[in-house]
Amino acid sequence: MSLLLIIMYINNNVSVVYDDYFSAIIDLIKNISKLLIFCISMAYVLNLQVMFVILLFSMLTSILPNLTQSRLSTLRKQDLKTQKTYNKTLLDLFEGHKYVTPRTFSVFQRQHLQILNLRENEHYKFGKFRVLSDMIFSIGTNSMYLIIFLLTGYLLINGNMSLGAVSASLLYTNDLTGSISDVLSCINVLNSSKQVVSEIDEYLNKPILSDDLSLPGDVDSFKIEKLKFNRNDLELLLDSFKISNKEAVAIIGSSGSGKSTFIEIISGNLNIENGDFFNSSKLLNSEDLKKLTFTLHQREHLFDTDFINNATIFNQFPMSQISLNLMELLPREMTNRLLNYQKVDDLSGGEKQVVSIIRLLNMDYPILLMDEPFASIDKNTKEIILDYILSTNNKIIFEVTHDQRTETLSKYDKILKIENGNIQNIK
């Protein structure tokens, strides 16, 4: 499902900015052309004094909205600020799309509606004041029409203008004022919409949710047979490997050997030349793998909010007993920072990884793929978390690690070593 379809699905009207922006460009070209034609025509048709009065009052009338410009500009900036906040929140939610499950979908909608309501409220205030500004312009325009009408009527009575010239003057007054106003309006729309359009462009084509939000099933055992992967200079081969529920496997190898690629293969995100995956005896395809696995990367996305909302995905998952027990084992100073900081972005890199791991423990997926999840965490904290996860594990865990110390590897049920493209089960 494309991002645009998701935006439409949740009643988001951000795409309207595109209509405003590109329509303004076309209208600007049209109105400038019309303005030039009117000026040239008036020079040939009208009395020069009348033409001067029409031009003068048309310009004065067109700049009347400047009387409200300061307030209108403030409201417009606030309107765009909430638009930017809305876009940022929407992007934040989409980047965390893999945390959307049937249990979390409604809470993501609530998060969206909260910021959308704020956005629409500011947009309404701006629109209301803009109507007032338009009324002032309308009053000025009608006053100008009256002045031109009285002037041309006076000249007509005194024989200084023909009836046709009077009619032309009134017609030019109406069209010229409208064209000048439209040109100024188009320029304002372009300037105010350009930044918003640019920000929307940054994420409009990003891939997001799968159409299928069904819950993953249970996995008693997971088996890989005759795996062959070849891309560019990297080749991976695995004859056979089986792991049961509540077991963990460490994946080791030198940098660039293909450890992260192997994780991506298991997640169903990479196409392979050959190989079969089984849940017990059931053959799995790539879509099945995507439903059963969850990948925790070294730099995992965290939402632009506090620890609790991240760890529970906006309170959709209550803090599990496993997570609470783990937090009791963490250094007290770290726990206090996690709970007290309003934005997880203020945390250190290691603390952010801890947040991601705690969130992982609440997920429904039966197969967890962990790609160097402890890379930024200090040694003591890593030992606490790793020991706890392995001792309370009720899932299947694949973990990429660079820690090849004997005392660390001995904690895993199995070890896969990748060397020269061959994936070998060495434990």
VEXVEXMI-938196 format. One line per 8 residues: number of its first residue (from 0); their letters; for each residue x, y, z of C-alpha. Coordinates in nm, 2 decimals. Layout:
<nodes>
NUM) a) X/Y/Z ~ ...;
</nodes>
This chain:
<nodes>
0) msllliim) 0.00/0.00/0.00 ~ 0.15/0.34/-0.10 ~ 0.19/0.63/0.14 ~ -0.06/0.83/-0.06 ~ -0.33/0.56/-0.01 ~ -0.25/0.55/0.36 ~ -0.29/0.93/0.38 ~ -0.62/0.91/0.20;
8) yinnnvsv) -0.73/0.62/0.42 ~ -0.68/0.82/0.75 ~ -0.86/1.12/0.61 ~ -0.54/1.33/0.58 ~ -0.57/1.62/0.33 ~ -0.20/1.70/0.30 ~ -0.21/1.63/-0.07 ~ -0.43/1.93/-0.12;
16) vyddyfsa) -0.11/2.14/-0.08 ~ -0.01/2.01/-0.42 ~ -0.33/2.14/-0.58 ~ -0.28/2.48/-0.42 ~ 0.09/2.50/-0.51 ~ 0.08/2.40/-0.88 ~ -0.25/2.58/-0.94 ~ -0.09/2.90/-0.81;
24) iidlikni) 0.20/2.87/-1.06 ~ -0.05/2.83/-1.35 ~ -0.27/3.11/-1.22 ~ 0.03/3.34/-1.17 ~ 0.14/3.30/-1.54 ~ -0.22/3.36/-1.66 ~ -0.28/3.67/-1.45 ~ 0.05/3.83/-1.54;
32) skllifci) -0.03/3.78/-1.91 ~ -0.38/3.92/-1.86 ~ -0.24/4.22/-1.67 ~ 0.00/4.31/-1.95 ~ -0.28/4.29/-2.21 ~ -0.51/4.52/-2.00 ~ -0.24/4.78/-1.96 ~ -0.16/4.78/-2.33;
40) smayvlnl) -0.53/4.80/-2.43 ~ -0.60/5.08/-2.19 ~ -0.32/5.29/-2.33 ~ -0.49/5.28/-2.68 ~ -0.85/5.30/-2.57 ~ -0.89/5.52/-2.27 ~ -0.83/5.88/-2.18 ~ -0.48/5.90/-2.02;
48) qvmfvill) -0.61/6.08/-1.71 ~ -0.88/5.81/-1.66 ~ -0.63/5.53/-1.72 ~ -0.40/5.69/-1.46 ~ -0.68/5.70/-1.20 ~ -0.78/5.34/-1.28 ~ -0.42/5.22/-1.24 ~ -0.37/5.42/-0.92;
56) fsmltsil) -0.69/5.31/-0.75 ~ -0.65/4.95/-0.87 ~ -0.30/4.93/-0.71 ~ -0.42/5.10/-0.39 ~ -0.72/4.86/-0.36 ~ -0.49/4.56/-0.42 ~ -0.27/4.65/-0.13 ~ -0.56/4.71/0.11;
64) pnltqsrl) -0.52/4.36/0.26 ~ -0.18/4.48/0.39 ~ -0.38/4.65/0.67 ~ -0.44/4.30/0.81 ~ -0.12/4.15/0.68 ~ 0.07/4.14/1.01 ~ -0.20/3.95/1.19 ~ -0.27/3.73/0.89;
72) stlrkqdl) 0.10/3.65/0.85 ~ 0.12/3.55/1.22 ~ -0.18/3.32/1.18 ~ -0.04/3.18/0.86 ~ 0.30/3.10/1.02 ~ 0.11/2.92/1.30 ~ -0.09/2.74/1.05 ~ 0.22/2.63/0.86;
80) ktqktynk) 0.39/2.54/1.19 ~ 0.11/2.30/1.29 ~ 0.12/2.17/0.93 ~ 0.49/2.10/0.98 ~ 0.43/1.94/1.32 ~ 0.16/1.73/1.16 ~ 0.39/1.62/0.88 ~ 0.66/1.54/1.13;
88) tlldlfeg) 0.43/1.33/1.34 ~ 0.29/1.15/1.04 ~ 0.64/1.07/0.92 ~ 0.74/0.96/1.27 ~ 0.44/0.72/1.27 ~ 0.51/0.59/0.92 ~ 0.88/0.53/0.99 ~ 0.77/0.31/1.28;
96) hkyvtprt) 0.53/0.12/1.06 ~ 0.66/-0.22/1.15 ~ 0.52/-0.17/1.50 ~ 0.17/-0.16/1.36 ~ -0.03/-0.47/1.44 ~ -0.40/-0.54/1.48 ~ -0.35/-0.45/1.85 ~ -0.18/-0.12/1.78;
104) fsvfqrqh) -0.36/0.01/1.47 ~ -0.63/0.19/1.67 ~ -0.38/0.37/1.89 ~ -0.18/0.49/1.59 ~ -0.51/0.63/1.46 ~ -0.57/0.81/1.79 ~ -0.22/0.96/1.78 ~ -0.29/1.08/1.43;
112) lqilnlre) -0.63/1.23/1.51 ~ -0.49/1.42/1.81 ~ -0.24/1.61/1.60 ~ -0.49/1.64/1.31 ~ -0.74/1.81/1.54 ~ -0.47/2.07/1.64 ~ -0.38/2.12/1.28 ~ -0.74/2.17/1.17;
120) nehykfgk) -0.81/2.42/1.46 ~ -0.52/2.64/1.36 ~ -0.62/2.61/0.99 ~ -0.97/2.73/1.09 ~ -0.84/3.03/1.28 ~ -0.63/3.13/0.99 ~ -0.92/3.09/0.75 ~ -1.15/3.29/0.96;
128) frvlsdmi) -0.92/3.59/0.97 ~ -0.85/3.55/0.60 ~ -1.22/3.60/0.54 ~ -1.20/3.93/0.73 ~ -0.91/4.04/0.52 ~ -1.10/3.95/0.20 ~ -1.39/4.16/0.33 ~ -1.17/4.46/0.37;
136) fsigtnsm) -1.05/4.41/0.02 ~ -1.40/4.38/-0.10 ~ -1.50/4.71/0.07 ~ -1.20/4.88/-0.09 ~ -1.29/4.74/-0.43 ~ -1.65/4.85/-0.42 ~ -1.54/5.20/-0.30 ~ -1.30/5.22/-0.60;
144) yliifllt) -1.58/5.12/-0.84 ~ -1.79/5.40/-0.70 ~ -1.52/5.66/-0.74 ~ -1.45/5.55/-1.10 ~ -1.82/5.55/-1.17 ~ -1.86/5.90/-1.04 ~ -1.56/6.03/-1.23 ~ -1.65/5.88/-1.56;
152) gyllingn) -2.01/5.99/-1.51 ~ -1.89/6.35/-1.46 ~ -1.67/6.33/-1.77 ~ -1.96/6.18/-1.97 ~ -2.20/6.46/-1.86 ~ -1.95/6.73/-1.96 ~ -1.89/6.57/-2.29 ~ -1.53/6.47/-2.22;
160) mslgavsa) -1.59/6.09/-2.26 ~ -1.81/5.88/-2.48 ~ -2.05/5.62/-2.35 ~ -1.84/5.35/-2.49 ~ -1.53/5.48/-2.32 ~ -1.72/5.50/-1.99 ~ -1.83/5.13/-2.03 ~ -1.47/5.03/-2.12;
168) sllytndl) -1.33/5.22/-1.81 ~ -1.57/5.03/-1.58 ~ -1.48/4.70/-1.74 ~ -1.11/4.76/-1.72 ~ -1.14/4.87/-1.36 ~ -1.30/4.54/-1.26 ~ -1.06/4.32/-1.46 ~ -0.75/4.51/-1.37;
176) tgsisdvl) -0.81/4.51/-1.00 ~ -0.89/4.14/-1.01 ~ -0.57/4.06/-1.20 ~ -0.35/4.26/-0.97 ~ -0.51/4.09/-0.67 ~ -0.47/3.75/-0.82 ~ -0.10/3.80/-0.90 ~ -0.03/3.90/-0.53;
184) scinvlns) -0.24/3.61/-0.40 ~ -0.06/3.36/-0.62 ~ 0.28/3.49/-0.50 ~ 0.17/3.46/-0.14 ~ 0.04/3.10/-0.19 ~ 0.36/3.00/-0.36 ~ 0.59/3.14/-0.09 ~ 0.38/2.99/0.19;
192) skqvvsei) 0.34/2.65/0.04 ~ 0.68/2.58/-0.11 ~ 0.84/2.46/0.22 ~ 0.54/2.23/0.30 ~ 0.55/2.08/-0.05 ~ 0.92/2.01/-0.02 ~ 0.88/1.84/0.32 ~ 0.60/1.62/0.18;
200) deylnkpi) 0.82/1.52/-0.11 ~ 1.08/1.38/0.12 ~ 0.85/1.09/0.23 ~ 0.58/1.06/-0.03 ~ 0.72/0.75/-0.19 ~ 0.85/0.57/0.11 ~ 0.72/0.21/0.15 ~ 0.50/0.15/0.45;
208) lsddlslp) 0.25/-0.09/0.58 ~ 0.17/-0.44/0.45 ~ -0.19/-0.48/0.35 ~ -0.22/-0.78/0.58 ~ -0.23/-0.69/0.95 ~ -0.32/-1.04/1.08 ~ -0.15/-1.17/1.39 ~ 0.15/-1.40/1.35;
216) gdvdsfki) 0.11/-1.76/1.44 ~ 0.31/-1.98/1.68 ~ 0.64/-2.14/1.57 ~ 0.74/-2.47/1.74 ~ 1.05/-2.50/1.53 ~ 1.21/-2.32/1.24 ~ 1.41/-2.49/0.97 ~ 1.62/-2.37/0.67;
224) eklkfnrn) 1.70/-2.61/0.39 ~ 1.94/-2.57/0.09 ~ 1.97/-2.19/0.11 ~ 2.16/-2.02/-0.17 ~ 2.19/-1.64/-0.20 ~ 2.40/-1.45/-0.45 ~ 2.41/-1.08/-0.50 ~ 2.70/-0.87/-0.64;
232) dlelllds) 3.01/-1.01/-0.47 ~ 2.83/-1.18/-0.18 ~ 2.73/-1.54/-0.18 ~ 2.57/-1.73/0.11 ~ 2.52/-2.10/0.13 ~ 2.35/-2.30/0.41 ~ 2.28/-2.67/0.38 ~ 2.05/-2.72/0.67;
240) fkisnkea) 1.97/-2.56/1.00 ~ 1.69/-2.62/1.26 ~ 1.61/-2.43/1.58 ~ 1.33/-2.49/1.82 ~ 1.11/-2.25/2.02 ~ 1.28/-2.10/2.33 ~ 1.63/-2.14/2.17 ~ 1.87/-1.86/2.07;
248) vaiigssg) 2.14/-1.87/1.80 ~ 2.44/-1.64/1.78 ~ 2.55/-1.54/1.43 ~ 2.92/-1.46/1.40 ~ 3.17/-1.38/1.13 ~ 3.40/-1.11/1.01 ~ 3.28/-0.77/0.90 ~ 3.12/-0.79/0.55;
256) sgkstfie) 3.08/-1.16/0.57 ~ 2.70/-1.14/0.53 ~ 2.56/-1.16/0.88 ~ 2.31/-0.87/0.84 ~ 2.22/-1.00/0.49 ~ 2.14/-1.34/0.64 ~ 1.91/-1.17/0.89 ~ 1.73/-0.99/0.60;
264) iisgnlni) 1.69/-1.32/0.42 ~ 1.52/-1.48/0.72 ~ 1.29/-1.17/0.75 ~ 1.16/-1.23/0.40 ~ 1.29/-0.90/0.27 ~ 1.55/-1.04/0.02 ~ 1.49/-1.27/-0.27 ~ 1.70/-1.59/-0.28;
272) engdffns) 1.81/-1.82/-0.56 ~ 1.72/-2.13/-0.38 ~ 1.61/-2.25/-0.04 ~ 1.31/-2.34/0.17 ~ 1.19/-2.23/0.51 ~ 0.97/-2.43/0.74 ~ 0.76/-2.38/1.05 ~ 0.77/-2.73/1.18;
280) skllnsed) 0.67/-2.91/0.86 ~ 0.48/-2.62/0.70 ~ 0.66/-2.46/0.40 ~ 0.69/-2.08/0.44 ~ 0.70/-1.81/0.17 ~ 0.84/-1.46/0.20 ~ 0.51/-1.32/0.32 ~ 0.49/-1.58/0.59;
288) lkkltftl) 0.84/-1.49/0.70 ~ 0.74/-1.12/0.73 ~ 0.45/-1.21/0.95 ~ 0.65/-1.44/1.18 ~ 0.97/-1.24/1.22 ~ 1.06/-0.90/1.37 ~ 1.40/-0.74/1.31 ~ 1.57/-0.52/1.57;
296) hqrehlfd) 1.84/-0.32/1.40 ~ 2.14/-0.16/1.55 ~ 1.98/0.19/1.50 ~ 1.61/0.13/1.55 ~ 1.35/0.40/1.50 ~ 1.21/0.56/1.81 ~ 0.90/0.77/1.81 ~ 0.93/1.14/1.89;
304) tdfinnat) 0.79/1.10/2.24 ~ 0.88/0.97/2.59 ~ 1.00/0.62/2.70 ~ 0.66/0.49/2.81 ~ 0.50/0.57/2.47 ~ 0.79/0.41/2.29 ~ 0.82/0.10/2.51 ~ 0.44/0.03/2.50;
312) ifnqfpms) 0.37/0.18/2.15 ~ 0.15/0.45/2.29 ~ 0.02/0.24/2.58 ~ -0.12/-0.03/2.35 ~ 0.11/-0.29/2.50 ~ 0.11/-0.28/2.89 ~ 0.46/-0.31/3.03 ~ 0.50/-0.68/3.05;
320) qislnlme) 0.63/-0.85/3.37 ~ 0.94/-0.95/3.17 ~ 1.01/-0.58/3.08 ~ 0.94/-0.46/3.43 ~ 1.18/-0.72/3.58 ~ 1.45/-0.62/3.33 ~ 1.42/-0.26/3.43 ~ 1.47/-0.35/3.79;
328) llpremtn) 1.80/-0.51/3.69 ~ 1.92/-0.20/3.51 ~ 2.14/0.06/3.67 ~ 1.92/0.29/3.88 ~ 2.06/0.60/3.71 ~ 1.97/0.47/3.37 ~ 1.62/0.37/3.47 ~ 1.56/0.72/3.61;
336) rllnyqkv) 1.67/0.89/3.29 ~ 1.45/0.65/3.08 ~ 1.14/0.74/3.29 ~ 1.20/1.11/3.34 ~ 1.31/1.23/2.99 ~ 1.02/1.37/2.79 ~ 1.19/1.29/2.45 ~ 1.39/0.97/2.39;
344) ddlsggek) 1.59/1.17/2.14 ~ 1.77/1.32/2.44 ~ 1.89/0.98/2.56 ~ 2.24/0.84/2.47 ~ 2.28/0.59/2.19 ~ 2.31/0.30/2.43 ~ 2.00/0.41/2.62 ~ 1.81/0.43/2.30;
352) qvvsiirl) 1.90/0.07/2.23 ~ 1.78/-0.03/2.57 ~ 1.44/0.13/2.49 ~ 1.42/-0.06/2.16 ~ 1.50/-0.39/2.34 ~ 1.24/-0.33/2.61 ~ 0.99/-0.26/2.34 ~ 1.09/-0.57/2.16;
360) lnmdypil) 1.01/-0.79/2.46 ~ 0.64/-0.68/2.43 ~ 0.61/-0.77/2.07 ~ 0.39/-1.06/1.94 ~ 0.64/-1.21/1.69 ~ 0.76/-1.56/1.76 ~ 1.09/-1.52/1.58 ~ 1.31/-1.22/1.68;
368) lmdepfas) 1.60/-1.12/1.46 ~ 1.85/-0.90/1.64 ~ 2.12/-0.73/1.44 ~ 2.39/-0.61/1.69 ~ 2.13/-0.49/1.94 ~ 2.40/-0.42/2.20 ~ 2.65/-0.23/1.99 ~ 2.62/0.10/2.18;
376) idkntkei) 2.55/-0.04/2.52 ~ 2.82/-0.06/2.78 ~ 2.96/-0.40/2.87 ~ 2.80/-0.44/3.22 ~ 2.45/-0.33/3.10 ~ 2.48/-0.56/2.80 ~ 2.56/-0.86/3.02 ~ 2.26/-0.78/3.24;
384) ildyilst) 2.02/-0.76/2.94 ~ 2.16/-1.05/2.74 ~ 2.16/-1.29/3.04 ~ 1.81/-1.19/3.12 ~ 1.67/-1.22/2.77 ~ 1.83/-1.57/2.72 ~ 1.71/-1.69/3.06 ~ 1.35/-1.58/3.01;
392) nnkiifev) 1.33/-1.65/2.63 ~ 1.01/-1.80/2.51 ~ 1.07/-1.73/2.14 ~ 1.32/-1.81/1.87 ~ 1.61/-1.56/1.86 ~ 1.87/-1.50/1.59 ~ 2.13/-1.25/1.70 ~ 2.42/-1.11/1.50;
400) thdqrtet) 2.71/-1.04/1.74 ~ 3.07/-0.93/1.72 ~ 3.13/-1.05/2.07 ~ 3.30/-1.39/2.01 ~ 3.43/-1.44/2.36 ~ 3.39/-1.80/2.48 ~ 3.20/-1.70/2.79 ~ 2.95/-1.50/2.58;
408) lskydkil) 2.90/-1.76/2.31 ~ 2.85/-2.03/2.56 ~ 2.52/-1.87/2.66 ~ 2.36/-1.94/2.33 ~ 2.19/-2.27/2.24 ~ 2.34/-2.27/1.88 ~ 2.61/-2.08/1.69 ~ 2.62/-2.01/1.32;
416) kiengniq) 2.95/-1.89/1.17 ~ 2.97/-1.73/0.83 ~ 3.30/-1.77/0.66 ~ 3.38/-1.74/0.29 ~ 3.01/-1.75/0.21 ~ 2.94/-2.07/0.40 ~ 2.71/-2.07/0.69 ~ 2.82/-2.34/0.93;
424) nik) 2.65/-2.46/1.25 ~ 2.94/-2.49/1.49 ~ 2.73/-2.56/1.80;
</nodes>
